[in-house]
């Protein structure tokens, strides 16, 4: 008697899909979330099965909160424990206010930042993505074996790990050949998709890495403001964390990494207080060290494939824009995608992706250039550079119109990327 071979026993399975997303960091998981009600069949591949790094970006700009609301995702973030951050204040080390930039009073739907731990942001997006009955996540799975042609990426062959549960309908150790109509490279600064397609990129390594520390809150702040202190010894930022606590970040010289790795609590307190005596009571533990890099590819699209997020535009965290810019770009990309029925037409897919690139990349190039200027200032430990930056902030703070523009830019509404549903 012949016994049918089931999916669960086949050694190789071919899986066609509308959209393949390579990477499940913030950009990849956000896109999967945004697509969940659009009718596409979506396959996502992620190498790591660990949570995202909690020390990385943890807030959504006001404009991104609006995007989340439009995606029907906002409530899920409140349910996950997100809180509101109402502004930012810059001080000198002698407690002089340089710049006070509240979000309250701006003519926007959500005059606040939403903040939540980085790993919870990613997981919340993936939880929402899983609501799509046509969504499959392979994690962990190594996206290495691409079949490339003039039309872009034809297929990705995965060998599922033997020692990890597989998605429903698949088995550990099975080979899966994914055949997408469109591919999104959301696999970060070390993007494999970018490399296999030969995208060229401008890269700039900033001189000084950042050290990130975590500390309990020692004073209340009902506005949950970010406070940045500027001294001749460098800048230091105190950022409220969801569920209590602060994140403290500062640029340091590479040679000082050894100090921060071995410093006693008393030594860390002294180093923090040197830049900001206001923070002398903070008892902080080191969370990690981060080299900072600017990356900007010359193009985003090759046939049926598009790069998003850090895979094509990584930036200095000076203004906290990285994942926010990525999500704003994703909202634009989603507005330009072919309908489900049009995905079978490769020329339509390519044409829409090129329209996205030509319409959005020039604005991103400008954002990156502007952010680079601010990044160089934050990167510097030169007292004269810090003094010039502080003086420029005082000018903004004293001018009503300049301050209004600054606040709108901080909220995400004053650059050429645009706002939701605005082409």
Buried (B, 14 or more C-beta within 10 A) or exposed (E): EEEEEEEEEEEEBEBEBBBBBBBBBBBBBBBBBBBBEBEBBBBBBBBEEEEBBBBBBBBBBBBBBBBBBBBBBBEBBEEBEBBBBBBBBBBBBEEEEBBBBBBEEBEBEBBBBBBBBBBBBBBBBBBBBBEBEBBBBBBBBBBEEBEBEEBBBBBBBBBBBEEEEBBEEBBEEBBBBBBBBBBBBBBBBEBBBBBBBEBEBEEBEBEBBBBBBBBEBEEEBEBBBBBBBBBBBBBBBBBBBBEEBBBBBBBBEEEBBEBBEEBEEEEBBEBBBBBBEBBEEBEBEBBBBBEBBBBBBEBBBBBBBBBBBBBBBBBBBBBBBBBBBBBBBBBBBBBBBBEBEEBEEBEBBBEBBBEBBEBBBEBBBEBBEBBBEBBBBBBBBEEEBBBEBBEBBBEBBEEEEEBBBBBBBBBBBBBEBBBBEEE
